[in-house]
Amino acid sequence: MKKLLGFILVVALLLAGGLYALTLVDLGRFAPQIETAAKDATGRTLKIEGPLHIGFSLVPTVVAEKVSFSNAEWGTKPNMISASRLEIEIALLPLLSGNVDVRRVEIADADIFLETDRQGRGNWVLAANEAQPSTPSQGGAMALAGIPELNITDFRFAYRDGTTGQLSEAAFDEVTLVGKGAGHHAIIEGKVNGSAVSFASDISGDAANIALNNASLSVSGTSIGGDLSLDLTAKPKLTGALTSPAFDVTPFLKGGGGGGGPLFSKEPLPLDGLSAVNADLSLALEELRYGKLVLTSMKLPLKIQDGRLAAPLSATYRGRPIKLALNADARGNIALDADAVNFDLGRLLTDLDLTTMLTANADFGARLKGQGKSLNAIASSLNGQTNLLIGQGTISSRAFAIVSDDLARVLIPSGESGDTAKLVCAISRFDFAGGVGRASALALETDTLITTGTGSVDLGKERIDLFFKPKPKKASLVSLAFPVRLSGPLTSPSAGLDRTGVATGVATAVGGVALTGGVGALLPLMSTGSGSVAAGGECGAAAAAASEESRGVVGTIGGAAEGAAKGAGDVLEGIGRGIGNIFGR
């Protein structure tokens, strides 16, 4: 027994000595051959500027320092990959049969820069791959169990879109992939575009069908998790279900914008990606937060099939259901349907930090379609309608004073409680064609006046031009009944009294007749639900009062103008038929 133990000890010492002797071998002399082989295989330049040697380990570990791999010729930076230290652990026995079995890879202080050119070609596409396209393997997909363990520290990653020039950056403290059962367990910790990111998941399957189980993603303190699978046997297909008790999108949507830029960007949307992948995902959030705004019971089933996206969202805002359905395709066709009934509009404006000057509930509906590869192109082509009906509440004159003191004095000359007026009803319908929305119904009633309006909103040019004509209920305020024009850029319109409106009041009054009729025409459409604002009947009184005013105006203009007013009234008879059931009930 002693002789056997002695023999084992001698063998161990010889093995350890041999492994240690390997660490003294200078592999640097082979660096030129390695670099030449890499050049021949990839068309890129591989540089090993630091020492190249074998680390001391029971399993041989090749260590290279100051390693870099060049970028594509058209790239905007010299190197695609660089690292201060690269360690590759290789099993001994497979080497005897001429096979390379990499067991572990460690990378320290690494930079990876990926980008595309204007045609969408990636810098990761190597010249050798372009010359000799790969063919599907006949032996099946590589098992994930054969992938080496990975440990990367101080890892920086950047991606530049060659079409838009947009740069996304990430810095990771840790990226690890360790064996677990028949698969792996992945951990990623770091920051993406300045936001803290943490990801963990069990990974199983093979390279053609990857499954992420018990996956969890945390971004800036908010988390989401679930199971996902990616099938790469044909067109990539992503399926799965994700849930979150509370997801906060504030860090992603706030900040970095503004600056007086356009509302609708001309940057291309990634709609072409709809043709590259199919998906069947479900997202369920108990809470979705944006600043002070909180949506609850949010459900979003998302399907992408053959370049078509369907995403019907349902959620609850302060106890009231809202629905929004988005449909799109890779060619840039977009359709949006939305509706909400008797929701707290005043609180919504407060939650969005827009204004605290309104307290009222509202009904809303929209059905819009457009076509384009950017938000600007889609907005410029929109067709459809939007409806808004606001019920009883209060409104402060300061809401209009923000735009113009004149507008405040005309729309709310004197509320029953100082600068706050009782809001009886407000209603609008805009019909969109080619990105231009024209007011088919626009009216507001407070405790002191009824105001009708006309005009348009041009989303393509991002300009507004609306004309309001008030009719005070009190004779003492008739002197203030001057028309008001609101016009200019959507982001900063200007408003003021149009004292020449007395001379042009005939044409304006004809428009007022049409819009007053429009209020009445929309009421049946919005009164189908007993829980809606319209069902309360407040706007019926507003329409009746406005109609009385319009008859007086028509009686004074006579002749051709009266005929024009009658023609506008005939058009209104078809409003209910033409608009359809915008609220989908």
Backbone hydrogen bonds, N-H to C=O, Kabsch-Sander energy under -0.5 kcal/mol:
donor,donor_aa,acceptor,acceptor_aa,energy
5,L,1,M,-2.6
6,G,2,K,-2.4
7,F,3,K,-2.4
8,I,4,L,-2.4
9,L,5,L,-2.3
10,V,6,G,-2.3
11,V,7,F,-2.4
12,A,8,I,-2.5
13,L,9,L,-2.5
14,L,10,V,-2.6
15,L,11,V,-2.8
16,A,12,A,-2.9
17,G,13,L,-2.8
18,G,14,L,-2.6
19,L,15,L,-2.7
20,Y,16,A,-2.6
21,A,17,G,-2.6
22,L,18,G,-1.9
23,T,19,L,-1.1
23,T,20,Y,-0.6
24,L,20,Y,-0.6
24,L,21,A,-1.2
25,V,22,L,-1.5
27,L,25,V,-0.9
27,L,52,L,-1.6
28,G,52,L,-0.6
29,R,26,D,-0.5
30,F,27,L,-2.2
31,A,28,G,-1.5
34,I,30,F,-2.3
35,E,31,A,-2.8
36,T,32,P,-2.4
37,A,33,Q,-2.4
38,A,34,I,-2.2
39,K,35,E,-2.0
40,D,36,T,-2.4
41,A,37,A,-2.0
42,T,38,A,-2.3
43,G,39,K,-2.2
44,R,38,A,-0.5
46,L,44,R,-0.6
47,K,45,T,-0.5
47,K,68,S,-2.7
49,E,47,K,-0.5
49,E,66,K,-2.5
50,G,65,E,-2.2
53,H,63,V,-2.3
55,G,61,T,-3.9
57,S,55,G,-0.7
61,T,55,G,-0.8
62,V,88,I,-2.7
63,V,53,H,-3.5
64,A,86,L,-2.8
65,E,51,P,-1.5
66,K,84,S,-2.0
67,V,83,A,-2.2
68,S,47,K,-2.1
69,F,81,I,-3.1
70,S,45,T,-2.5
71,N,78,P,-2.9
75,G,72,A,-1.8
80,M,69,F,-2.3
81,I,69,F,-1.9
82,S,111,D,-2.1
83,A,67,V,-2.7
84,S,108,A,-1.4
84,S,109,D,-1.1
85,R,108,A,-1.5
86,L,64,A,-3.0
87,E,106,E,-3.0
88,I,62,V,-2.5
89,E,104,R,-3.0
90,I,60,P,-2.7
90,I,88,I,-0.5
91,A,101,D,-2.5
95,L,91,A,-0.5
95,L,92,L,-1.1
96,L,92,L,-0.8
96,L,93,L,-1.2
97,S,93,L,-0.6
97,S,94,P,-0.9
98,G,95,L,-1.5
99,N,94,P,-2.5
101,D,99,N,-0.6
102,V,100,V,-0.6
103,R,89,E,-2.9
103,R,101,D,-0.6
104,R,89,E,-1.1
105,V,149,E,-2.6
106,E,87,E,-2.5
107,I,151,N,-2.3
108,A,85,R,-2.3
109,D,153,T,-1.5
110,A,153,T,-0.6
110,A,154,D,-1.3
111,D,82,S,-3.1
112,I,156,R,-2.4
113,F,80,M,-3.0
114,L,112,I,-0.5
114,L,158,A,-2.7
116,T,160,R,-1.7
117,D,121,R,-1.9
120,G,117,D,-1.9
123,N,115,E,-2.4
125,V,122,G,-1.5
126,L,124,W,-0.8
127,A,42,T,-1.1
128,A,42,T,-0.5
130,E,126,L,-1.9
131,A,127,A,-2.1
132,Q,128,A,-1.9
140,G,137,S,-0.5
144,L,205,G,-1.4
146,G,143,A,-1.7
147,I,144,L,-1.8
149,E,103,R,-2.3
150,L,177,L,-2.1
151,N,105,V,-2.1
152,I,175,V,-2.7
153,T,107,I,-2.3
154,D,173,D,-0.8
155,F,172,F,-2.7
156,R,110,A,-2.7
156,R,154,D,-0.5
157,F,170,A,-3.0
158,A,112,I,-2.0
159,Y,168,S,-2.9
160,R,114,L,-2.1
161,D,166,Q,-2.6
162,G,160,R,-0.7
165,G,161,D,-3.0
168,S,159,Y,-2.9
170,A,157,F,-3.1
171,A,191,K,-2.8
172,F,155,F,-3.9
173,D,189,E,-1.5
174,E,189,E,-1.7
175,V,152,I,-1.8
176,T,187,I,-2.5
177,L,150,L,-2.5
178,V,185,H,-2.2
180,K,183,G,-2.4
183,G,180,K,-2.3
184,H,203,I,-2.7
185,H,178,V,-2.8
186,A,201,S,-2.8
187,I,176,T,-2.2
188,I,199,F,-2.7
189,E,174,E,-2.5
190,G,197,V,-2.4
191,K,171,A,-3.2
192,V,195,S,-2.7
193,N,169,E,-3.3
195,S,192,V,-2.2
197,V,190,G,-3.5
198,S,218,S,-2.6
199,F,188,I,-2.7
200,A,216,S,-1.9
201,S,186,A,-1.8
202,D,213,N,-2.4
203,I,184,H,-3.3
204,S,211,A,-2.0
206,D,209,N,-1.4
207,A,142,M,-2.8
209,N,206,D,-1.1
210,I,230,L,-2.2
211,A,204,S,-2.5
212,L,228,L,-3.5
213,N,202,D,-2.5
213,N,211,A,-0.6
215,A,226,G,-2.1
216,S,200,A,-2.4
217,L,224,I,-3.1
218,S,198,S,-3.0
219,V,222,T,-3.2
220,S,196,A,-3.0
222,T,219,V,-2.1
223,S,246,A,-0.7
224,I,217,L,-2.3
225,G,243,T,-2.4
226,G,215,A,-2.1
227,D,241,A,-1.4
228,L,212,L,-2.6
229,S,239,T,-2.5
230,L,210,I,-3.2
231,D,237,K,-2.7
232,L,208,A,-3.9
232,L,230,L,-0.6
237,K,231,D,-1.9
238,L,278,N,-2.5
239,T,229,S,-2.3
239,T,237,K,-0.5
240,G,280,D,-1.6
241,A,227,D,-1.7
242,L,282,S,-2.7
243,T,225,G,-2.9
244,S,284,A,-1.6
247,F,287,E,-2.6
249,V,247,F,-0.6
249,V,289,R,-2.7
252,F,249,V,-1.1
253,L,249,V,-1.6
254,K,250,T,-2.2
261,G,258,G,-0.9
265,S,263,L,-0.6
269,L,373,K,-3.4
271,L,269,L,-2.0
273,G,270,P,-0.9
274,L,271,L,-1.9
275,S,272,D,-1.6
276,A,273,G,-0.6
277,V,273,G,-0.8
278,N,236,P,-2.8
279,A,304,I,-2.3
280,D,238,L,-2.6
281,L,302,L,-2.9
282,S,240,G,-1.3
283,L,300,L,-1.6
284,A,242,L,-2.1
285,L,298,M,-2.4
286,E,244,S,-2.6
288,L,295,L,-2.8
289,R,247,F,-2.9
290,Y,293,L,-2.6
292,K,351,D,-0.9
293,L,290,Y,-2.2
295,L,288,L,-2.8
296,T,316,T,-2.7
297,S,286,E,-1.4
298,M,285,L,-2.0
299,K,314,S,-2.6
300,L,283,L,-2.9
302,L,281,L,-3.0
302,L,300,L,-0.5
303,K,310,A,-2.2
304,I,279,A,-2.6
305,Q,308,R,-2.3
307,G,274,L,-1.1
308,R,305,Q,-1.2
309,L,328,A,-3.6
310,A,303,K,-2.4
311,A,326,L,-2.6
313,L,311,A,-0.7
313,L,324,L,-3.7
314,S,299,K,-2.0
315,A,322,I,-2.0
316,T,296,T,-2.3
317,Y,320,R,-3.1
318,R,316,T,-0.5
320,R,317,Y,-1.7
322,I,315,A,-2.7
323,K,339,D,-2.3
324,L,313,L,-2.5
325,A,337,D,-3.1
326,L,311,A,-1.9
327,N,335,A,-2.5
328,A,309,L,-2.0
329,D,333,N,-1.1
330,A,307,G,-1.6
332,G,329,D,-1.9
334,I,332,G,-0.5
334,I,370,G,-3.0
335,A,327,N,-2.7
336,L,368,L,-3.0
337,D,325,A,-2.2
338,A,366,A,-2.4
339,D,323,K,-2.1
340,A,364,F,-2.3
341,V,321,P,-0.8
343,F,362,A,-2.1
345,L,343,F,-1.5
345,L,360,A,-0.8
346,G,360,A,-2.0
348,L,344,D,-1.9
349,L,345,L,-2.4
350,T,346,G,-1.6
351,D,347,R,-3.2
352,L,348,L,-1.9
353,D,350,T,-1.8
354,L,349,L,-2.9
355,T,349,L,-1.0
359,T,394,T,-2.4
361,N,392,Q,-0.6
362,A,343,F,-2.3
363,D,389,L,-2.7
364,F,340,A,-2.9
365,G,387,N,-2.1
366,A,338,A,-2.5
367,R,385,Q,-2.6
368,L,336,L,-2.8
369,K,383,N,-2.6
370,G,334,I,-2.6
372,G,332,G,-2.1
375,L,267,E,-0.5
376,N,265,S,-2.4
378,I,374,S,-2.4
379,A,375,L,-2.8
380,S,376,N,-2.2
381,S,377,A,-0.5
381,S,378,I,-1.2
382,L,379,A,-0.9
383,N,369,K,-2.9
384,G,432,F,-2.1
385,Q,367,R,-2.1
386,T,430,F,-1.8
387,N,365,G,-3.1
388,L,428,S,-2.3
389,L,363,D,-2.6
390,I,426,A,-3.4
391,G,361,N,-2.7
393,G,423,L,-2.1
394,T,359,T,-1.7
395,I,421,A,-2.2
396,S,357,M,-2.1
397,S,419,D,-3.2
399,A,396,S,-1.6
400,F,397,S,-1.0
401,A,397,S,-1.9
402,I,398,R,-1.4
403,V,400,F,-0.8
404,S,400,F,-2.9
408,A,404,S,-1.7
409,R,405,D,-2.2
410,V,406,D,-1.9
411,L,407,L,-2.7
412,I,408,A,-2.2
415,G,418,G,-1.5
417,S,420,T,-1.5
418,G,415,G,-0.8
420,T,417,S,-1.0
421,A,395,I,-2.9
421,A,419,D,-0.5
423,L,393,G,-2.6
423,L,421,A,-0.6
424,V,422,K,-0.6
424,V,445,E,-2.6
425,C,445,E,-1.7
426,A,390,I,-1.9
427,I,443,A,-2.6
428,S,388,L,-2.4
429,R,441,A,-2.6
430,F,386,T,-2.0
431,D,438,R,-2.5
432,F,384,G,-3.6
432,F,430,F,-0.6
433,A,436,V,-2.0
435,G,382,L,-2.6
436,V,433,A,-1.5
437,G,435,G,-0.6
437,G,457,V,-3.2
438,R,431,D,-2.6
438,R,436,V,-0.6
439,A,455,G,-2.6
440,S,429,R,-2.8
440,S,438,R,-0.6
441,A,429,R,-1.5
443,A,427,I,-2.4
444,L,451,T,-2.5
445,E,425,C,-3.3
446,T,449,L,-2.6
447,D,422,K,-1.1
450,I,471,K,-2.0
451,T,444,L,-3.1
452,T,469,K,-2.0
453,G,442,L,-2.0
454,T,467,F,-2.1
456,S,465,D,-2.4
457,V,437,G,-2.5
458,D,463,R,-2.9
459,L,435,G,-2.7
459,L,457,V,-0.8
462,E,458,D,-0.9
463,R,458,D,-2.1
464,I,488,G,-2.8
465,D,456,S,-2.6
466,L,486,L,-3.2
467,F,454,T,-3.4
468,F,484,V,-3.5
469,K,452,T,-3.2
471,K,450,I,-2.4
473,K,448,T,-3.6
474,K,448,T,-0.7
477,L,474,K,-1.9
478,V,475,A,-1.4
480,L,477,L,-2.0
481,A,478,V,-2.1
482,F,480,L,-2.4
484,V,468,F,-2.6
485,R,496,G,-1.9
486,L,466,L,-3.0
487,S,485,R,-0.5
487,S,494,S,-2.6
488,G,464,I,-1.7
490,L,462,E,-2.4
492,S,489,P,-0.8
494,S,487,S,-3.1
495,A,403,V,-0.5
496,G,485,R,-1.2
498,D,483,P,-3.3
499,R,497,L,-0.8
501,G,498,D,-2.1
502,V,499,R,-0.8
503,A,500,T,-1.0
504,T,500,T,-1.4
505,G,502,V,-0.6
508,T,504,T,-1.6
509,A,505,G,-2.5
510,V,506,V,-1.9
511,G,507,A,-1.8
512,G,508,T,-2.2
513,V,509,A,-2.0
514,A,510,V,-1.8
515,L,511,G,-2.3
516,T,512,G,-2.5
517,G,513,V,-2.6
518,G,514,A,-2.0
519,V,515,L,-1.5
520,G,516,T,-1.4
521,A,517,G,-2.4
522,L,518,G,-1.7
523,L,519,V,-1.0
526,M,522,L,-1.6
527,S,523,L,-0.8
527,S,524,P,-0.7
528,T,525,L,-0.5
532,S,529,G,-1.6
536,G,533,V,-1.9
537,G,534,A,-1.5
540,G,537,G,-0.6
541,A,537,G,-1.2
542,A,538,E,-1.4
543,A,539,C,-2.5
544,A,540,G,-2.2
545,A,541,A,-2.5
546,A,542,A,-2.4
547,S,543,A,-2.5
548,E,544,A,-1.8
549,E,545,A,-1.6
550,S,546,A,-2.3
551,R,547,S,-2.0
552,G,548,E,-1.4
553,V,549,E,-1.6
554,V,550,S,-2.5
555,G,551,R,-2.0
556,T,552,G,-0.7
556,T,553,V,-1.1
557,I,553,V,-1.2
558,G,554,V,-1.5
561,A,558,G,-0.9
562,E,558,G,-1.2
563,G,559,G,-1.8
564,A,560,A,-2.3
565,A,561,A,-2.2
566,K,562,E,-2.1
567,G,563,G,-2.3
568,A,564,A,-2.2
569,G,565,A,-2.0
570,D,566,K,-2.0
571,V,567,G,-1.8
572,L,568,A,-1.6
573,E,569,G,-0.9
573,E,570,D,-0.6
574,G,571,V,-1.5
575,I,572,L,-1.7
576,G,572,L,-0.5
578,G,574,G,-2.7
579,I,575,I,-2.4
580,G,576,G,-0.9
582,I,580,G,-1.7
584,G,581,N,-2.2
